[in-house]
Amino acid sequence: LINQLPEANLILLRHLFGVLHHIEQNSGVNQMNALNLALCIAPNMLWLPSPTGPEEESRSTKKVALLVQFLIENSGEIFGGDIASLF
């Protein structure tokens, strides 16, 4: 799916997850592991197209957080092993 994105979107995601991965790599100091980062970022990345109840929004946010966590933890494999070279 990543390869089907427009190039500008792919570059943006690569940089965003490069930064998140870099923060996660320093979680011993900053306490921001992949799950903590995902819980902070997920509500701003994807959301349901129409208003729903709080229970559905909570379920949706948890699913998106799991996806974001996976992308952070596997960003090197997903976006290329040289993701650290962005810095």
C-alpha positions in Angstrom: 0.0 0.0 0.0 2.8 2.4 0.8 4.1 2.1 -2.8 0.7 3.1 -4.1 0.8 6.5 -2.4 1.6 9.7 -4.3 5.3 10.5 -4.0 4.7 13.6 -1.9 2.6 11.6 0.6 5.2 8.9 0.8 8.0 11.4 1.5 5.9 13.1 4.2 5.1 9.7 5.9 8.8 8.7 5.6 9.9 11.8 7.4 7.1 11.7 10.0 7.9 8.1 10.9 11.6 8.7 10.7 11.2 11.4 13.5 8.9 9.1 15.5 11.3 6.2 15.2 14.2 8.5 16.3 12.2 9.6 19.3 11.3 6.0 20.1 15.0 5.0 19.9 15.6 7.3 22.8 12.7 6.1 25.0 15.0 5.2 27.8 15.6 8.9 28.3 12.3 10.4 27.1 9.8 7.7 28.2 8.2 7.8 24.7 8.1 4.3 23.4 6.2 3.4 20.2 2.9 2.8 22.0 3.1 6.2 23.9 3.9 8.0 20.6 1.1 6.1 18.8 -1.4 7.1 21.4 -0.4 10.7 21.1 -0.3 10.8 17.3 -3.1 8.4 16.2 -6.0 10.7 16.9 -4.5 13.3 14.6 -3.7 10.9 11.7 -6.9 9.0 10.8 -10.4 9.4 11.9 -13.9 8.2 11.0 -15.5 10.0 8.1 -18.7 10.8 10.0 -19.5 11.6 13.6 -20.1 8.5 15.7 -20.6 7.7 19.4 -17.8 7.8 21.9 -17.5 4.0 22.0 -17.0 3.7 18.2 -14.5 6.6 18.3 -12.6 4.8 21.1 -12.4 1.5 19.2 -11.3 3.4 16.1 -8.6 5.3 17.9 -7.2 2.1 19.4 -7.0 0.4 16.0 -5.3 3.5 14.5 -2.9 3.6 17.5 -1.9 -0.1 16.9 -1.3 0.7 13.2 0.8 3.8 14.1 2.8 1.7 16.7 3.5 -0.9 14.1 4.7 1.7 11.6 7.0 3.3 14.2 8.5 0.0 15.3 9.0 -1.2 11.7 9.7 2.1 9.9 13.1 0.9 8.7 11.6 -2.1 6.9 8.6 -0.2 5.6 10.2 3.0 4.5 13.7 1.8 3.9 16.6 0.9 6.1 18.3 4.3 5.6 15.5 6.1 7.5 18.1 7.3 10.0 19.9 9.2 7.2 17.0 11.7 7.2 18.8 13.3 10.1 
